[in-house]
Amino acid sequence: MTEANTSSIMTITGLINNKIMKHTLPPLPYAYNALEPYIDAQTMELHHTKHHQAYIDKLNAALEKYPDLQGRPVDELLRNLNEMQINDADRELIRNHGGGHFNHSLFWKYLDPANQKDELLVKEIISVFGSIEDFKKQFGESATKLFGSGWTWLVRNGANSKLEIVNLPRQDAPIMSGLEPIFGLDVWEHAYYLKYQNKRADYIAAWWNVLKLI
């Protein structure tokens, strides 16, 4: 997924007829039970309508005192977070809740059952990691070892254009560090606890069955 595509995906707010639009929950492009039995319908519905919606609500609340920021796409907010003339407490709120909105909006798209295998991505992964099996092993180990809540991502490093596996804490978005997200795995407990309880490794292993890109 290119940076241009990411920007297009995330442009879900804007100015229409001079009216500032708030960030809104993007519709899930498939049914909540579409990823069964690997990710259960109840988890998907709660994850989408409760957790993702909460990030959006808190992002909108943080932006209320900054009218000039309210119409900006969330990726733009995150890329320019350190340059904004806002107080540090609000900067942290935008970082956390804007990141949660950005990350989850991409996550739903990565998991779409209608996705097709990206043969060029597969070839690139093999060239960097040796094989798809080796890549999955490295990615899974990284996700399993991530302490606390966060995300494991396959990214393209903007400095050298190479693929890398990175762990990011909380809801930090890759674009905040100049990294282009290819796909990411949410390893917050809310993403898997109803079905897998504390067995994060089982959730990670099951997740490969719903990721159709590789």
Sine and cosine of phi, psi and omega as CSV:
sin_phi,cos_phi,sin_psi,cos_psi,sin_omega,cos_omega
0.00,0.00,0.82,-0.57,-0.05,-1.00
-0.99,0.15,0.27,-0.96,0.03,-1.00
-0.88,0.48,-0.60,0.80,0.01,-1.00
-0.89,0.45,-0.66,0.75,0.02,-1.00
-0.91,0.40,-0.64,0.77,0.03,-1.00
-0.87,0.49,-0.69,0.72,0.00,-1.00
-0.89,0.46,-0.64,0.77,0.01,-1.00
-0.91,0.42,-0.68,0.74,0.02,-1.00
-0.85,0.52,-0.66,0.75,-0.16,-0.99
-1.00,0.04,-0.07,1.00,0.01,-1.00
-0.99,0.16,0.97,0.24,-0.08,-1.00
-0.94,-0.33,0.09,1.00,0.11,-0.99
-0.73,-0.69,0.22,-0.97,0.05,-1.00
0.14,-0.99,-0.14,-0.99,0.02,-1.00
-0.98,-0.20,0.87,-0.49,0.02,-1.00
-0.83,-0.55,0.85,-0.52,-0.04,-1.00
0.80,0.60,0.62,0.78,0.03,-1.00
0.90,0.43,0.28,0.96,0.04,-1.00
-0.97,-0.26,0.79,-0.61,0.00,-1.00
-0.95,0.33,0.78,-0.63,0.01,-1.00
-0.99,-0.15,0.66,-0.75,0.08,-1.00
-1.00,0.08,0.34,-0.94,0.10,-1.00
-0.92,0.39,0.65,-0.76,-0.05,-1.00
-0.76,-0.65,0.34,-0.94,-0.01,-1.00
-0.96,0.29,0.86,-0.52,0.05,-1.00
-0.94,0.34,0.65,-0.76,0.01,-1.00
-0.91,0.42,0.59,-0.81,0.09,-1.00
-0.95,0.30,0.79,-0.62,-0.09,-1.00
-0.99,0.16,0.32,0.95,0.02,-1.00
-0.33,-0.94,0.20,-0.98,-0.04,-1.00
-0.95,0.32,0.43,-0.90,-0.01,-1.00
-0.89,0.45,-0.44,0.90,-0.01,-1.00
-1.00,-0.07,0.14,0.99,-0.11,-0.99
-0.93,0.37,-0.33,0.94,-0.06,-1.00
-0.97,-0.24,0.12,0.99,0.08,-1.00
-0.88,0.47,0.52,-0.85,0.01,1.00
-1.00,0.01,0.09,1.00,-0.15,-0.99
-0.98,0.20,-0.65,0.76,0.12,-0.99
-0.80,-0.60,0.86,-0.51,-0.15,-0.99
-0.98,0.22,0.39,-0.92,-0.08,-1.00
-0.89,0.46,-0.63,0.78,-0.02,-1.00
-0.90,0.44,-0.69,0.73,0.05,-1.00
-0.88,0.48,-0.71,0.70,-0.03,-1.00
-0.88,0.48,-0.69,0.72,-0.03,-1.00
-0.92,0.40,-0.71,0.71,0.03,-1.00
-0.90,0.43,-0.67,0.74,-0.01,-1.00
-0.87,0.49,-0.69,0.72,-0.06,-1.00
-0.98,0.22,-0.80,0.60,-0.17,-0.99
-1.00,0.09,-0.34,0.94,-0.02,-1.00
-0.95,-0.30,-0.85,0.52,-0.07,-1.00
-0.94,0.35,-0.78,0.63,0.01,-1.00
-0.90,0.45,-0.68,0.73,0.01,-1.00
-0.87,0.49,-0.59,0.81,0.01,-1.00
-0.90,0.43,-0.63,0.77,0.06,-1.00
-0.88,0.47,-0.66,0.75,-0.01,-1.00
-0.91,0.41,-0.71,0.70,-0.01,-1.00
-0.87,0.50,-0.68,0.73,-0.03,-1.00
-0.96,0.27,-0.51,0.86,0.11,-0.99
-0.91,0.42,-0.74,0.67,0.02,-1.00
-0.87,0.50,-0.64,0.77,0.02,-1.00
-0.90,0.43,-0.65,0.76,0.00,-1.00
-0.92,0.40,-0.47,0.88,-0.06,-1.00
-1.00,0.04,-0.12,0.99,-0.11,-0.99
-0.86,0.51,-0.57,0.82,-0.03,-1.00
-1.00,0.08,0.02,1.00,-0.02,-1.00
-0.80,-0.60,0.98,0.22,-0.06,-1.00
-0.83,0.56,-0.54,0.84,-0.03,-1.00
-0.95,0.32,-0.24,0.97,0.02,-1.00
-0.99,-0.16,-0.26,0.97,-0.18,-0.98
-0.93,0.37,-0.47,0.88,-0.02,-1.00
-1.00,-0.05,0.13,0.99,-0.07,-1.00
-1.00,0.00,0.63,-0.78,0.07,-1.00
-0.86,0.51,0.49,-0.87,-0.09,-1.00
-0.90,0.43,-0.55,0.84,0.03,-1.00
-0.91,0.42,-0.58,0.81,0.05,-1.00
-0.92,0.40,-0.66,0.75,0.05,-1.00
-0.86,0.52,-0.71,0.71,-0.07,-1.00
-0.95,0.33,-0.62,0.78,0.00,-1.00
-0.91,0.41,-0.51,0.86,-0.10,-0.99
-0.94,-0.34,0.32,0.95,-0.13,-0.99
-0.85,0.53,-0.68,0.73,-0.09,-1.00
-0.96,0.27,-0.30,0.95,-0.01,-1.00
-1.00,-0.06,-0.13,0.99,-0.06,-1.00
-0.96,0.29,0.61,-0.79,0.05,-1.00
-1.00,0.05,0.97,0.26,-0.01,-1.00
-0.68,-0.73,0.29,-0.96,-0.01,-1.00
-0.97,0.24,0.34,-0.94,-0.13,-0.99
-0.90,0.43,-0.57,0.82,0.01,-1.00
-0.90,0.43,-0.67,0.74,0.02,-1.00
-0.95,0.32,-0.55,0.83,0.06,-1.00
-0.87,0.49,-0.66,0.75,0.01,-1.00
-0.92,0.38,-0.62,0.78,0.04,-1.00
-0.89,0.45,-0.69,0.72,0.01,-1.00
-0.92,0.40,-0.63,0.77,0.04,-1.00
-0.87,0.50,-0.76,0.65,-0.08,-1.00
-0.95,0.32,-0.76,0.65,-0.11,-0.99
-1.00,0.09,-0.55,0.84,0.14,-0.99
-0.91,0.41,-0.64,0.77,0.06,-1.00
-0.90,0.44,-0.65,0.76,0.04,-1.00
-0.89,0.47,-0.64,0.77,0.03,-1.00
-0.91,0.40,-0.74,0.68,-0.01,-1.00
-0.88,0.48,-0.78,0.62,-0.08,-1.00
-0.88,0.47,-0.70,0.71,-0.04,-1.00
-0.94,0.35,-0.58,0.82,0.02,-1.00
-0.87,0.49,-0.60,0.80,0.07,-1.00
-0.96,0.28,-0.65,0.76,-0.07,-1.00
-0.83,0.56,-0.71,0.71,0.00,-1.00
-0.87,0.49,-0.61,0.79,-0.03,-1.00
-0.95,0.32,-0.61,0.80,0.04,-1.00
-0.89,0.46,-0.52,0.85,-0.10,-0.99
-1.00,-0.01,0.01,1.00,-0.04,-1.00
-0.85,0.53,0.85,-0.53,0.01,-1.00
-0.88,0.48,-0.32,0.95,0.00,-1.00
-0.98,0.18,-0.14,0.99,0.01,-1.00
-0.88,0.47,0.50,-0.87,0.05,-1.00
-0.93,-0.36,0.42,-0.91,0.05,-1.00
-0.87,0.49,0.73,-0.69,0.04,-1.00
-1.00,-0.06,0.99,-0.13,-0.11,-0.99
-0.90,0.44,-0.59,0.81,0.02,-1.00
-0.92,0.40,-0.64,0.77,0.05,-1.00
-0.91,0.42,-0.67,0.74,0.03,-1.00
-0.84,0.54,-0.72,0.69,-0.01,-1.00
-0.89,0.46,-0.65,0.76,-0.01,-1.00
-0.93,0.38,-0.65,0.76,0.05,-1.00
-0.88,0.48,-0.69,0.72,0.01,-1.00
-0.89,0.47,-0.65,0.76,-0.02,-1.00
-0.92,0.39,-0.49,0.87,-0.04,-1.00
-1.00,-0.03,-0.66,0.75,-0.16,-0.99
-0.95,-0.31,-0.09,1.00,0.06,-1.00
0.98,-0.19,-0.69,0.72,0.04,-1.00
-0.25,-0.97,0.26,-0.97,0.07,-1.00
-0.90,0.43,-0.62,0.79,0.01,-1.00
-0.89,0.45,-0.68,0.73,0.03,-1.00
-0.91,0.41,-0.64,0.77,0.04,-1.00
-0.88,0.47,-0.75,0.67,-0.01,-1.00
-0.87,0.49,-0.62,0.79,0.02,-1.00
-0.90,0.44,-0.73,0.68,0.00,-1.00
-0.91,0.42,-0.68,0.73,0.00,-1.00
-0.89,0.45,-0.72,0.69,-0.02,-1.00
-0.90,0.44,-0.65,0.76,0.04,-1.00
-0.90,0.44,-0.65,0.76,0.01,-1.00
-0.90,0.44,-0.70,0.71,-0.01,-1.00
-0.92,0.40,-0.61,0.79,0.00,-1.00
-0.92,0.40,-0.61,0.80,-0.08,-1.00
-1.00,0.09,-0.17,0.98,-0.01,-1.00
-0.87,0.50,0.84,-0.54,-0.06,-1.00
-0.99,0.15,0.77,-0.64,0.03,-1.00
0.96,0.27,-0.56,-0.83,-0.08,-1.00
-0.98,-0.20,0.61,-0.79,0.02,-1.00
0.16,-0.99,-0.35,-0.94,-0.04,-1.00
-0.71,-0.70,0.52,-0.85,0.20,-0.98
-0.93,-0.36,0.76,-0.65,-0.13,-0.99
-0.82,-0.58,0.56,-0.83,0.35,-0.93
-0.99,-0.12,0.86,-0.51,-0.07,-1.00
-0.77,-0.64,0.28,-0.96,0.20,-0.98
-0.96,-0.29,0.84,-0.54,-0.02,-1.00
-0.96,0.28,0.85,-0.53,-0.03,-1.00
-0.90,0.44,-0.35,0.94,-0.04,-1.00
-0.98,0.22,-0.56,0.83,-0.07,-1.00
-0.72,-0.69,0.03,1.00,0.04,-1.00
0.91,0.41,0.22,0.97,0.00,-1.00
-1.00,0.02,0.47,-0.88,0.08,-1.00
-0.97,0.25,0.63,-0.77,0.03,-1.00
-0.59,-0.81,0.46,-0.89,0.17,-0.99
-0.99,-0.17,0.81,-0.59,0.00,-1.00
-0.72,-0.70,0.56,-0.83,0.18,-0.98
-0.98,-0.19,0.71,-0.70,0.06,-1.00
-0.81,-0.59,0.70,-0.72,-0.06,-1.00
-0.97,0.23,0.37,-0.93,0.12,-0.99
0.79,0.62,-0.84,-0.54,0.04,-1.00
-0.89,-0.46,0.44,0.90,0.06,-1.00
-0.85,0.52,0.76,-0.65,-0.04,-1.00
-1.00,-0.05,0.61,-0.79,-0.01,-1.00
-0.82,0.57,-0.59,0.81,-0.07,-1.00
-0.90,0.43,-0.31,0.95,0.05,-1.00
-0.94,0.35,-0.34,0.94,-0.01,-1.00
-0.93,-0.37,0.28,0.96,0.01,-1.00
0.96,0.27,0.40,0.92,-0.01,-1.00
-0.95,-0.31,0.69,-0.72,0.04,-1.00
-1.00,-0.03,0.89,-0.46,-0.01,-1.00
-0.95,0.33,0.74,-0.67,0.11,-0.99
-0.99,-0.13,-0.80,0.59,0.26,-0.97
-0.33,-0.94,0.36,-0.93,-0.06,-1.00
-0.61,-0.79,0.40,-0.92,0.01,-1.00
-0.91,-0.42,0.83,-0.56,0.06,-1.00
-0.98,0.20,0.90,-0.43,0.02,-1.00
-0.92,-0.38,0.37,0.93,0.25,-0.97
-0.91,0.41,0.54,-0.84,-0.04,-1.00
-0.88,0.48,-0.48,0.88,-0.01,-1.00
-0.90,0.44,-0.30,0.95,-0.02,-1.00
-0.98,0.19,-0.27,0.96,-0.12,-0.99
-0.53,-0.85,-0.12,0.99,-0.23,-0.97
-0.93,0.38,-0.54,0.84,-0.02,-1.00
-0.87,0.48,-0.61,0.79,-0.05,-1.00
-0.99,-0.11,-0.65,0.76,-0.15,-0.99
-0.95,-0.30,-0.01,1.00,-0.04,-1.00
0.76,0.65,-0.83,-0.56,-0.04,-1.00
-1.00,-0.04,0.19,0.98,-0.08,-1.00
-1.00,-0.03,0.95,0.32,-0.04,-1.00
-0.85,0.53,-0.64,0.77,-0.04,-1.00
-0.87,0.48,-0.59,0.81,0.03,-1.00
-0.92,0.38,-0.64,0.76,0.06,-1.00
-0.88,0.47,-0.69,0.72,0.00,-1.00
-0.89,0.46,-0.70,0.71,0.00,-1.00
-0.88,0.47,-0.64,0.77,0.00,-1.00
-0.93,0.35,-0.53,0.85,-0.08,-1.00
-0.87,0.50,-0.54,0.84,0.00,-1.00
-0.88,0.47,-0.41,0.91,-0.01,-1.00
-0.96,0.29,-0.30,0.95,-0.01,-1.00
-0.95,-0.32,-0.11,0.99,0.07,-1.00
-1.00,0.01,0.96,-0.28,-0.12,-0.99
-1.00,-0.02,-0.04,1.00,-0.13,-0.99
-0.96,0.29,-0.43,0.90,-0.02,-1.00
-0.78,-0.63,0.00,0.00,0.00,0.00
